[in-house]
Amino acid sequence: MVTSSGIAEAPVWDLERAIGRRCKRWSTYPRDVLDLGVAEMDVSACPPVLEAVRDAVAAEAFGYPVPDAVSPVPRATTGWLRGQGLEVDESAIRIVPDVMRGIGVAIRYLTRPGSPVLVPTPTYSRFLEVVPAAGRECREIPLLIGPNGCQLDLDAIEDGLRNGAGSVLLCNPVNPLGAVLERGQLSALAGLADRFGARVIADEVHAPIRYGVPFVPYAAVSEQSRAHAVTVTSATKAWNVPGLRTAMVALTAAGDVEAWGGVRHVETSGATPLGMVATVAALEHGGPWLVDVVSTLRSRRQMVYDRLSDAGLDGISQPPDATYFAWLDLRAWDSRTPAARLLETVGVALGEGAQYGAAGAGFVRLNFATGTAQLARALDLVVEAVRRENAA
């Protein structure tokens, strides 16, 4: 249903609407290519977010953003984090234009100067760019993936910290795997970081999109983790507004607020007034919309698994605990560049596994946050390509 003001009350999954936005997801390839690679959702906007942005546009809120100290974003962020189990004072929330900017600043200003950064992989591809951009060596630590799910390689992390690394850059829930790291794993990591005087920078942007799996913010695991954590998050992923350029950094370690005060303005500026009002609306009023969206994503998630299972390919993927990504193991079909091959042969664009770290080679990331017709067609084409090769 659409209100008299033109705002859809319930989420609407409409490909033509998504294409009409002229954003990256459906503008990169020709129309005959099914793009399930870009991390956006083909869903109508959250009504409170859309209304807040429309009001801001009507008010011509096109100037510079207000300072963090008088912005409502820290208040909304602390309320949201409290609901996740993490208590942070409003005065310890800093606004940045996006998660990667927050991570880059944290690496440069809050970790031991010159120290390498350990990055469990596969992980968000931009992690592998932001570390060298911050002037540091990036050391990949492959995640342990097996019958017990996704685990941190704590022995390798311990070895890395012993050999000079000063921080761990954590993506939890894990993009692209969709895994949620358990409290025990995070607690063990906290013990290692504490022993070696290291920092843990946790990107938790995907936490709102989960399928009944408990999530513990890293900084909320213990007083030990809180004392060395830097938490980075944003409403842009769960509420589908990545173009509105606002993210938040929660500083829980002693001295970090003071250290952040030494960051040059040019390194943190770029959040927009429109993004800030969208963030507040999402965190404070967007809960019911998100519940509906996650319910739909849960059915799409099951659709992926059922379709692959019916084709005898259930072994290439397991339903994710979080995110709207399916991580498909196509190493038996193409161990190097399966996504490029699928794009060329059947016109389906997916995320190439190797861009998420060396451990991702031979995998692809499929975004199932789309309509059922598009998802079914893409899955059929992937199955057709893999089965045709296997039969040859």
N, C-alpha and C positions, 0 to 999 in steps of 0.2 A: 504494500500500500504506500502511496505517495501523498504527502500532506499538501495543503493548498499553497505552501511556500516552495513546493518542489523538492522537498527532502524525503527520501525514502525512510519510512519508520523502521522497517526490518531490512537486514542485509539482502541485497539483490546481486546475484552472480550473473553478470551479463557481459559477454565478450565484446559486443559492439560498443557498449558504454566504455569498456576498458580501452578499446582501440581508439575511441574518440578522444581520450585524454591526451593523446599524442606524447606519451611518456615513453621511456626506454623499452618497457616490456614488449610492446607490440609495434615498435617503430624501428627496430634494428634490422629486421630481416624482411624479405618480400612477404606479401599477405598469405602465400601458400605454405609458409613455414610455421609450424606450431612451436612457439617459443615458451618453453617451460623451464628456462634457465634463469631468467632475471628474478630476483627476490622481491616481487610485488604480488599483491593479491588482486584478482579480478572481481572485486566486490565493491558495492556502493559505499560511499563514505559514511562514517559514524555520524548520526544526526547531531549530537551535541558538538562534535568537532566542526562539522560543516556550518552549523549555525554560528559558532563562535568566530570562525574565520570570516563568514559573510558579514557579521557585525563589525569585525575589525576593518574589513575592506570598506564598508559603508562609512566607517569613522575615519577613513583615510589614514590608517595606522601604518604609514609607509616610512616613518622616520627611523632613527637609531633605536635599538632596544634599550629598555631601562636597565640600570645596574642590577647585579644579582641581589643586592641587599634589599631592594624595594620591589623586586619582581615576585609575582605569586608562584613562580615555578618551584622554588625551594620548598614552599609550604606543601604544594601538591605532591612533590617528590617524596618528602618525608612521610606523608600520609600513605602513599602507595608502598613505599619500602616497609613501613610498619606492618602493613597487611601481609607482606612477604616474610616478616619475622625479623627485620633489621631496623633497629632504632638509630636514627641519625638526627642531629640537631640541624635546624634550617640553616644556621650560620656555617655549617660544614658542607653545604651543597654548592657546587660551582657549575655554571652554565657554559656549555661549549656548543659549537655548531653541529658536531656529529661525534659519534663514538670514537672514530679513528683519531680525531683531533685530541680528544681527552686522553686516549691511550698514549699518543705521541708525547704530549706534555708530561704525563705521569712518568714515562720512561726517562725523559731528559732531566726532570727536576726532582723526582722522588726516589730514584734508584741510585745505586752506587755509581759514581761517574766512570764511564768507559766500560762498565761491566756488560758481558753478553746477556742475552735474554733467551730463556728456554721457552719453546713454543710447542706444546703437545699438538700433534697433527694426526689426521687431517683436521684442518681448522679453517676459519674464514680466510679467504685468500688475501685480503688486505692486511692481515696480520703480518704476512711475509714481506709486505712492502713497508709498513709503518715502522718496523724495527730498524731496518737500515736507514730509512728516512730520518730516524731519530739519532743516527750516528752510531748505532750499535750492531754488534754481530748477532745474527739470528741463528740459534741452534735448535733444530727440529728434534723433538722427542716423540717417536711414533706411539700412538695410543695402543693399548692391548685390547684387541677385539676378538671375542670368542664366545663360547656357550654361556658364560656368565655376564655377557654384555660388554660394555665399554669401560675400561679401567685405565687409570693413569699408570704409566710405568714408573713407579716410585723409585725403583732401584736406579733407573737411568737419570731421573731427576736428581736424586741424591748425588750421583756421580757428577752430574753437570754443575751442581752447586758447589761441590767440593773442589771442582776444577775452575772456579772463578766466576761462574754466572751469578748475577746479582738479583735476578727476578724471574718470575714465571708469568707468562701471559696466557691467561686461561679464558676459554670460551665455554660458558656453561649456562644453559644447555648448549651442546656442541653443534655448531653449524660446520659441516653439512650432515653429520651423522644423525642428529636428532636425539642424541643420548643425554640423559640428565645424570650428572655425577652424584654418587651417593655420599651421604654425610661422612661415612667412614673413610672414604677416599680423600675427601676434602680435609678431614681432621688429620690424616696422616701427612698430607701435603703441608698443612699448617705447622706440624711438628718439624718437618724438614726446613721450612722457611725460617722458622724461629731459631733453629739450631745454627743455621749458617748466616743469619742476619740478612735474609733476602726479603724481597717484596713480592706480593702476588697481586697482579692487576687482573681483575675479573670483569669481562664483558658479559653482562647478564641480560642483554637486550631481548633475547628470545624467551625469557622466563614466563611471560604471560600466556604463551601458547603451549599448553601442556595437556596431556590426555590422561588425567587422573593420577599422574606420577608426582609424588612429593618433591618439592624443590626447596633447598636451603641456600640462601645467599652465602657466598663464601665468608663475608665479614661477620655473619651471624653464627658461624659454626662454633666459635669459642672466643674467649677474650684473647687468646693467643692469635687467632686468625684476624680478629678485629684490629689488633695492634700493628699489623703490617699490610693490611689489605687496602686496595684502591678499587672502588666499585664504579663501573661505568655502565650507564643504561640510557634508555630513550623510549619514548612512546611511538616513535616513527615506524617500528617494525610491526608491532601487534595491532596498531591502529592504521597502518597502511598509509602513512604520510611522510615517506622518506624525503620528499622534496621540500619539506617545510623546515628543515635545518635547525633542529634543537636537540641537544642531549645533555645529560647531567652526570657529574662526577661527585660521588659521595666519599668524603674524606673522614675516615674513622681513626687513623693513626695519630698519635701525639706528634705535634710539630708540622703536620702536613698542611693545615690551614695557613700557618705562617709561611711555610715554604712556597705555597701556591701564590702568596702575595708577592713573591718575587718574579712571577712569570710575566713576561712582556705582554702587553695588551694585544699586540698583533698576533700572538700565538694562540689566543683563546677567542678572539672576536669572530663574529660571523653568524651567530644565532640571529634569527629574525623575529620581529614582533608577531608576525603571523604564526610562526612556528611555536612561539611561546604561548600564545593563547590557545593554540591547538593542543599543546601538551597538557595544559591545565584542564581543558575540557575533557580530554581523553582520560586522564588519571582520576579526575574527580567525578565525571559523569558518564564515562564510556563503558562502564562495566557490563551492563545488560547487552549492549551490542556485541561486545567481545565474547560473551557467553554464547550467543547465537552463532557467531562466526566459528568459534572453536568446535561447536557441535557439528557444523557443516564440514569443517576440516577433518573431524574424526571420521565422518562417513567417507570422505574422499581418501583418507589414509587407508581405510579398510578396502576401498575399491581397488587401490593399487595392489594391495597384497592378494586380494581375491582374484584379480585379473591375471596376475603373474602365476598364482597357484594353479588356476584352471589351465594355464598353458604349460604346466610342468616346470615352471621357473621360480617356484617359491624359495628356492635356495639362494637366489641372488639378492634377496632383500628381506629385512624384518621391519615390521611397523615401528616407526620412531616413537619415542616417549614424548617428544616435544618438537616444535618447529613445524613448518609445512613442507618439509623436504623428505623425499625418499632417496636413500643412498643405495644405488644398484651396483652390484659386483659383476662387471662384464669382462673380467680378466681372461676368462676362458674364450671369449669371443674376440677381444682386442685388448691386449695387455698394456698398450701405450696411450692411444688416443681414441677411445670408443665414442666420445661425444662428437668429435670431428667427423668420424665415419658415419654416425647416425644422421648428422646434418646433411652430409653429402649424399647418402644413399636413400633416406626416407623422409628428409625434410623435417626432422624434429630437433630443436635446439635445446640442449641440456648443458649443465655445468660440467666442464672437463675435470675429472677427478684430480689430475696432477696439479692443477692450479691451487688446490687446497693443501699442498705439501707432497713430498715425495711418496708418502705412504698412501696417497690417494690415486696413484697411477693405476689405470685399468677400471676405475669406478666412474660413475656419473651421478650428478645431483639433479633430481627431478623435482620441480616445484608443482605440488598438486593443488595449489590454491587457485583453482580455475573451475569453469563449468564442467558438468559431467560429460557433455558431448566432446569437448576438447580433450579432456583427460582420457576418455575411452579411446578416442582416435589415436592419440599419441602412444598410449600403451599398446594398442594393437599394432602400430607400426614398429615399435621397438621389439615386440614379441616376434613379429613377422621377420624382421631383419636377423635376429639372433637365431631363430629356429631354421631359417633358410640356410644360414651358414652351417649350422650343426648338421643339417640333412645332406649338405653337399659332400 
